[in-house]
């Protein structure tokens, strides 16, 4: 026997129909903007200078945000949305790889940490881009320092978790949910 609903009440929409592809892409964009805004707050107000790996992680989060922005504005149909989902997953995986490398460097014993290197701006002025990327990903002593923690986790760990969540959101929004 069907359930009897009071007069004037509408059935509750399911989560699938409430959370549209566009709204989820917009939420991902807002999350990326919040992460970058907080990173700039930590740098500008708390005076914690980012190391080269931190800057690479910011670039990764910005790339994820740019993809969420394009997916939100474009609002593609099924094939286009799946392409955005794959691109978001790839950007999130690359960001996670950089963050995981940073976490690994932070957990090296004191004697195994490489010496501090040149600043990122100097390296970009002097070396070709491929050499700069290679040098940054090998890490330096400044990447070993933990200047900020929340719930006993350093910022690269939080970036790793956030990138994983954003990648999952990007895939779910653009691969699973329906267009509305």
C-alpha positions, 0 to 999 in steps of 0.5 A: 500500500502506498504511503499517504502524504499530507496535502501540499507536501512534495516528495523529498528529492533524492541526493542524486537529483539535488546535487547536480553536476554543476553544483558539485563542480562549483563546490569543488571550485569553492573548496580550491579557492578556500585552500588557496586563500588559507595558504596565502593567509598562512604566508601573508599573515602568519609569516610562514614562507612556502618551500618550493614543494609547497608552491608546487602543491599550490599550483596543483590545487589551482589547476584542480580549481581551474578544471572545476571552474571550466566544468562548472561554466561549460556544464557539458553532457555525458562525454564532456563531463567524463573527460573533465572527471578524468582530467580532475582525477589526473590533476588530483593524483599529480598534486597528491604525488607532490604532497606525498613526496613532501610528507616523505621528505618531512619524515626523513631522519635528520642526517638524510635530509638534503641541504637547503638549495636555491630559491624557486625564483632563482632556479626559474631564472637560471635553469630550464623548467625541466631542471627546476621541476627535477630539483624541486621534486628531489627536495631540499632542507627547507622542505623538511621543516614543519612550520605549521600543524593542525591536529598534529598533521603538517600542511602537506598531509592536509594537502594530500588529503584535500587533493584526494577528496577533490579528486574523488569529488571531481570523478563523482560529480562528472562521472556518476551524477546526472546533468541538470 
